[in-house]
Amino acid sequence: MKNRIELANRFREIIINGTWIANTNYKDQLENLDWKIAVSKIDSLNTIAIIAQHVHYFVNGIKNVFDGGNLEIRDKYSFDFPEIKSKSEWKSFLTKFWEDAENLAKCIEQLPDEKLNQGFVDVKYGTYKRNIDGLIEHSYYHLGQIVLIKKIIFARQ
């Protein structure tokens, strides 16, 4: 039980409510961010909105497997999203992101400990634990990008 609870809490920490590793999280960085800033293009960098959607894409894809579905996510599609064109679209996306993240955290909590070391969908994808750890690490990587892009945007204003 301890491993799955720790993993679920680490995942919540990066997306929803933690500050231990990066002194921030996605919700803290995005919840009150003006949608126009979220979609602002800086040189050749992805927008904050695209990065957030990219992370959500993987959260949702892994959650789908936990819900009994197939692993349908593919790297080549992980940045392909319709443009966010309004405050309501941005808020709607964020609500979905937080809900899916919390639902995945609950799935992780309910995962039997012995399943953590079993293959995730296919042996070539590693174990459940490796995929959860990978999702957490991937999320931290992109959180750093969001923080830096925000700093650039605010410095240019």
URBELQUI-V273812 format. One record per pair of residues at least 12 apart in sequence whose C-alpha atoms are under 8 Angstrom apart, sorted by the first residue. I is the first residue (numbers start at 1). J is the second residue. If there is no record, write none. Layout:
((I/J) (I/J))
This chain:
((1/109) (1/112) (1/113) (3/113) (4/108) (4/109) (4/110) (4/111) (4/112) (4/113) (4/116) (5/108) (5/109) (7/108) (7/109) (7/132) (7/133) (8/105) (8/106) (8/108) (8/109) (9/105) (10/136) (11/105) (11/132) (11/136) (12/101) (12/102) (12/105) (13/25) (14/26) (14/136) (14/139) (14/140) (15/27) (15/98) (15/101) (15/139) (16/28) (16/98) (16/101) (16/102) (22/140) (25/143) (26/143) (27/98) (29/146) (29/147) (30/94) (31/94) (34/87) (35/86) (35/87) (35/90) (36/86) (36/87) (37/150) (37/153) (39/84) (40/153) (42/149) (42/153) (47/149) (48/146) (48/149) (48/150) (49/84) (50/79) (50/81) (51/79) (51/142) (51/146) (53/79) (53/81) (54/78) (54/79) (55/138) (55/139) (55/142) (56/97) (56/100) (56/101) (57/73) (57/78) (58/73) (58/78) (58/135) (59/100) (59/101) (59/104) (59/135) (60/100) (60/101) (60/104) (61/73) (62/104) (63/100) (63/103) (63/104) (63/107) (65/121) (66/104) (66/107) (67/107) (70/121) (71/121) (115/128) (116/128) (116/129) (117/129))
